[in-house]
């Protein structure tokens, strides 16, 4: 299982995902980035930042 807390990248955001794979987290984040943060074009740099903040949970 993988976990991502948006607040690790965007201070103050309380959204958290726990998914089977990193790809599932990234797919979920696309909608969240647009609706919660007004980010509609996710750059490669942002994807890398998110990937670095994803953790493995048991």
Order of alpha helices (4+ residues) and beta strands (2+ residues): beta-beta-alpha-alpha-beta
